[in-house]
């Protein structure tokens, strides 16, 4: 059976308040769980990615990083990637 997926960008939550953003992300999680759809999201908002991403591909300064979102979005990894003090 071919993989079914739903693709969207940050435009679906840009400019709306945090409560509405969380509700949309929760709806997408439920769609993923119930319909078994793969969600492909292009997003620049790290907090929302922490809420909904399982695995991710991160493009950063010409590098491609791939792995579990929990690992790539950990505080120590973000500090390393973004060269934070």
Buried (B, 14 or more C-beta within 10 A) or exposed (E): EEEEEEEBEBEEBEEEEEEEBBEBBEEBEEEBEEEEBEBEBEBEBEEBBEBBBEEBEBEEEEEEEEEEBEEBBEEEBEEEBEEEE
